[in-house]
Amino acid sequence: HAARMLARQRTDTLGVILPDINSPFDDQVLAGIDQVADESRYHMLIAFTHGGRDARTLLRRFAEERRVDAVVYMSTSVGVDASLREVTRSGLPLVVMDRPVSGFPSVVMDNEQGARLVVQHLLAHGRKRIAFLRGPESNYDAARRLAGAKAALAEAGQALPDELCWAGDFREESGAAAVQAWADTGKPWPD
């Protein structure tokens, strides 16, 4: 097998770099990539940035070591665009997931429209005082969702008060902490 791969100069392996697997959403994304890779007779080599590991290093290693034929990079934060360009200059095909990066093929979720629709639904059901549990400020998804929620409220002639925009990081514990912090204020609950 190794000799065939060397002769063909292909590994039949797809590199996948994800921030982490800490939600059912991440599980589903990885399962979808795995299904398509398997249907195309590719193996997967998966690496995680875990928020603290350097995504640039992982991208560089995938390009230099040539253990993969292509890379799917799920990018939820900004700051690695130069590394993406470096990888493609090496000739390694790359697709970015979860945020558009100029000059690269990408698969992007419409987080802004999703949040807009959720808030519109709540407003249509008579909810007026809406709290928003946001993700990390440096996260692309979180920024788009917040923009969508604010846009829906603005369309209804409302604003999102700062006190009802609660900090979170997409983990259940951060949501529980935000709700507890609000409860501790003794202020009226949002609708």
C-alpha positions in Angstrom: 0.0 0.0 0.0 2.8 2.4 0.9 4.6 1.7 -2.3 1.5 2.3 -4.4 0.9 5.6 -2.6 4.5 6.6 -3.2 4.3 5.7 -6.9 1.1 7.6 -7.4 2.2 10.4 -5.2 -1.2 10.3 -3.4 -2.1 9.3 0.1 -5.8 8.8 -0.3 -6.1 10.8 2.9 -8.0 13.9 3.6 -6.7 16.2 6.4 -9.4 17.8 8.6 -8.5 20.5 11.1 -11.3 21.4 13.6 -11.3 23.7 16.6 -12.6 20.9 18.9 -15.5 18.5 19.2 -17.5 19.9 22.1 -21.0 19.9 20.7 -23.4 17.8 18.7 -22.9 20.2 15.8 -19.2 19.5 15.7 -20.0 15.7 15.7 -22.4 16.1 12.8 -19.9 18.2 10.8 -17.2 15.5 11.3 -19.7 12.7 10.5 -20.7 14.4 7.2 -17.0 14.9 6.2 -16.3 11.2 7.1 -19.3 10.0 5.0 -18.3 11.8 1.9 -14.6 10.9 2.4 -15.6 7.2 2.7 -17.8 7.4 -0.4 -14.8 8.7 -2.2 -12.5 6.0 -0.8 -10.5 8.5 1.3 -9.2 8.1 4.8 -9.3 11.0 7.2 -6.5 12.4 9.3 -8.1 14.6 12.0 -6.4 17.3 14.1 -7.9 19.7 16.6 -6.7 23.2 17.5 -8.5 23.0 21.0 -8.6 26.7 21.0 -5.0 26.9 22.4 -3.0 25.0 19.8 -1.6 26.9 16.9 -3.7 26.4 13.8 -0.8 27.8 11.7 1.5 25.0 12.9 -1.1 22.3 12.0 -1.6 23.8 8.5 2.1 24.1 7.9 2.7 20.5 9.0 0.0 19.2 6.7 1.5 21.1 3.8 5.1 20.1 4.5 4.7 16.5 5.5 2.4 15.6 2.6 0.5 13.0 4.6 -2.7 14.2 3.1 -4.0 15.0 -0.4 -6.2 17.9 0.6 -7.3 19.8 3.8 -10.6 20.8 5.1 -10.1 23.6 7.7 -12.9 24.7 10.0 -12.0 28.2 10.9 -14.1 29.9 13.5 -11.6 32.7 14.2 -9.7 35.2 12.2 -5.9 35.5 11.9 -4.7 32.5 9.9 -5.4 33.8 6.4 -1.7 34.1 5.6 -1.1 30.5 6.7 -3.9 29.4 4.4 -2.2 31.1 1.5 1.1 29.5 2.4 -0.6 26.0 2.3 -2.1 26.6 -1.1 1.2 27.9 -2.5 2.6 24.5 -1.5 0.1 23.0 -3.9 -2.1 21.4 -1.2 -5.8 21.9 -2.0 -7.7 23.5 0.8 -11.4 24.2 1.6 -12.3 26.5 4.5 -15.4 25.7 6.5 -17.5 28.1 8.6 -16.3 31.5 7.4 -15.6 32.9 4.0 -12.0 33.7 3.3 -11.3 35.7 0.1 -9.7 33.5 -2.6 -10.6 30.2 -1.1 -13.4 27.7 -1.7 -15.6 27.6 1.5 -18.6 26.1 3.0 -20.4 28.6 5.2 -23.4 28.4 7.5 -25.8 31.3 7.3 -25.6 32.1 11.0 -26.8 35.7 10.6 -30.0 34.6 8.9 -30.5 31.8 11.4 -30.4 34.2 14.3 -32.6 36.7 12.5 -35.2 34.0 12.0 -35.1 32.9 15.6 -35.6 36.4 16.9 -38.4 37.1 14.4 -40.1 33.9 15.6 -39.9 35.1 19.2 -41.2 38.5 18.3 -44.0 37.0 16.3 -45.1 35.1 19.4 -45.3 38.3 21.5 -41.9 38.2 23.1 -40.5 41.7 23.6 -37.7 41.4 26.1 -35.2 39.0 24.5 -31.9 38.0 26.0 -29.1 36.9 23.7 -26.4 34.5 24.9 -23.5 35.2 22.6 -20.3 33.3 21.8 -16.7 34.6 22.1 -16.1 38.0 20.6 -13.3 36.7 18.4 -15.6 33.9 16.9 -16.9 34.5 13.4 -20.1 32.5 14.0 -20.8 34.4 17.2 -20.4 37.7 15.5 -22.7 36.8 12.6 -25.4 35.5 15.0 -25.3 38.6 17.1 -25.6 40.7 14.0 -28.6 38.7 12.9 -30.3 39.0 16.2 -29.7 42.8 16.4 -30.9 43.2 12.8 -34.2 41.4 13.5 -34.7 43.5 16.6 -33.9 46.7 14.7 -36.5 45.7 12.0 -39.1 45.5 14.8 -38.0 48.9 16.2 -36.2 47.4 19.1 -32.6 47.2 20.3 -30.7 44.6 22.3 -29.9 46.2 25.6 -26.3 45.6 26.7 -27.5 44.0 29.9 -29.4 41.4 27.9 -26.4 40.4 25.8 -24.8 37.8 27.9 -21.3 36.4 27.4 -20.8 32.7 26.6 -18.4 30.4 24.8 -20.7 27.8 23.3 -20.3 25.4 26.2 -23.2 24.5 28.4 -21.4 25.6 31.5 -21.0 29.1 30.2 -24.7 29.3 29.4 -25.5 28.1 33.0 -23.1 30.7 34.4 -24.7 33.5 32.4 -28.2 32.6 33.5 -27.0 32.3 37.1 -25.3 35.7 36.9 -28.6 37.2 35.7 -30.6 35.5 38.5 -28.1 36.9 41.0 -29.0 40.4 39.9 -32.6 40.0 41.0 -33.7 41.9 37.8 -36.8 40.7 35.9 -36.3 37.7 33.6 -36.4 38.2 29.9 -39.5 37.0 28.0 
